[in-house]
Amino acid sequence: MRFVFVSTMFGYPWGGSEELWSKAALRLYESSHSVAASVAFWPQLSTQVTDLAERGISLRVRPSMHASLPIRVWRRITCSQARECEWLRRQNPDLVVISQGANWDGLPWMKFCQTVGIPFLAVVQSNSDPWWPHDDSRVEFVDAYRAARKVFCVSRHNLQLLEFQLGEALRNGTVVWNPYNVSRNQQPTWVTENGARKLACVGRLEPAAKGQDLLLSVLACPQWRNRALEVNFYGAGPFEGSLRRLAEHLQLRNVRFCGHVADVHGIWRQNHMLVLPSRCEGLPLALVEAMLCARPAVVTDVGGNAELCVDGETGFVAAAPAVSILEQTLERAWNHRREWQSMGAAARTRAERLIPSDPIGDFCREILNCASFSQAV
């Protein structure tokens, strides 16, 4: 069979949302299927993208959406989107997999597939209440999702929210798990407690989505300044400078920016608890990986966070991404700090029960089922 994977992520050269489609593409290619992929241009493509080409996948790099205004106008005039769609048509795929960072960025691709009769499925890696379809595009939005062979969301919350945004139930909607970057057979030992408790905030440095500013605001409260606590931020992004400046402005002495760290187990050999003050999410890999590493978490009730993290059992859930609510939740966590290790053990047990051992294999089987159904039709 021939498959085309289209990644519509344009804000970053790589992110957690890209792990599912890229690893599924490689798995199918290694199983003797024909695979092509379309990704957005970056001056320096991520090594994960270039690896796809090096391993034999036909790679199409689309023009950047971040060009200057005159170039964007010129590209609109010359119908660059039409050229990309024509490339897709020439691939003659049995199925197109459209991987979206949000709920809307794959709409032009879905519309094209729908118009010319190319079978496709859509993946929604994140959703949020503000991402509501405008009346001018609502009908297209609904029709495109109806036409998909399947619509995969990474949490029940994201799927239910998408149905609210569409105004109808999605009979073709289901939940999919992303792959994770830790071994289920390896569990970091509990961190030696030498007086200071250590929290890890893991994720790209983007306050609008990940809410790192909320956490810094909490740490500026008087009671938190005087506690034996260290907070380590792991991740990179274009807002690192502004977050560092905010930490300096708040005169926080117990905060460190550690950059991107590939060794996830290494993070949890040094930290007692995860804290995710997110404003929107799909289902964060950081939470999955922390739980598999037997660490409790403090999370906000967005995306699929509360589907994994059980308040008072495997961690603590803040009802909303707001400074006052996050502060209250962190206070509860601090008051139960002697229970963090046992809560981490409960988190690992829950993760082992809920999270599949081979998410990529499961997703590939779904892709093959959708393609087989399309051929039968």
C-alpha positions, 0 to 999 in steps of 0.5 A: 500500500502507499501512504502519505503523511502530512504534518501541518505543524508550523510553529516549531521544527519538531515537537512531541506531536510529531512522534506519532506520525513519524514513527508510524511512517517508519514502521510502515516503510520498514514493513514494505509499504510505500511511504511519502511525507510532507513537512513544513520548511525550516532553515534547519530541519530537525534531525528527526525529519532528515532521518526519515529521508535518510532511511528511505522515505520520500520527503516533501518540504513545503514553503514556510508559513513564516516568510515575510509578507511580500513573499507570502502574498507572492506565494498566495498569488502563485497558488503554492497550496494548489501546487502542494495539493497537486503533489499529493494527487500525484502520489496516488495514495491509498490513504493520507494521514494528516497530523495536526498540532491543533484542531484546525491547521489541517483543514486545507488538506482535509478539504482537498482530499475530500474534494478529489476523493482521496481517503484520509484520516486526521490526528488532533494532537491538542485542542483548547476552548478558544480554538472555536471555528468561525462561522465562515468556516464552520460548515467546511470544518464539520464536513471535513471531519465527517469525511475522514475515515477516522479522527484520532484525538490524544485524549477523551477531553480533546475528542469531546471538545472537538465534538462540542466545537463541531456541534455533533458527535463524531462516529469516526472519532476515537482516542490514540496514544502517543509513543513515549521515550522511557523504558517500561522496564527501567525505573529510576530510583527515588531521589535522595532527600537531602533537605530540598524537594525538587520539582521538574517542569518539562515541556517546550518553553511557551507560556501561552500553552504550557503556563510556565509564567503561572508557576513562576508567579506562584513561586514569587509568593512569600511562603514559597520563597522560604521553602527548601524547594528547587524548580527545574525547567526542562525544555527549549523554545523561543520564549526562554529569554522572556521566562528567564527575565521574568524569573529575574524580575521576580528575584527567584533564587530557586529556579533553574533553566536546564535546556532540552534534555534527551535523557528522560530517565536522567530528569527523574533521577534528579527530581521528585515530582512533575509540575505542569501548569499548562493552559492547553494540552492534548495528553502531555508525554511529560506526564506519561513519562513521569508516571512510568518513572514512578513520579507524582505530578501536579497538573492543571485540569486541561486536555487529558491530564486528569484522565491520567493523574488522579487527584490525591492518589497519583498526584494533584490536579488544579481545577484551572490554569490560574495562579491562585488555584495553582498555588492552592494545589501546590500547597496541598502537594507540599503538605503531603510531601512525605507521601510523594514516593508512595504516590509515585509508585501508584502513578507507575501502577496506573500508567502500566495499566492504562498505557499500551506497550506499543502505541506505534503498532496500535496506530499502524494497525488503525492506518492499515484498517482504514486503508483496507476499508477504503480499497474495499469501498 
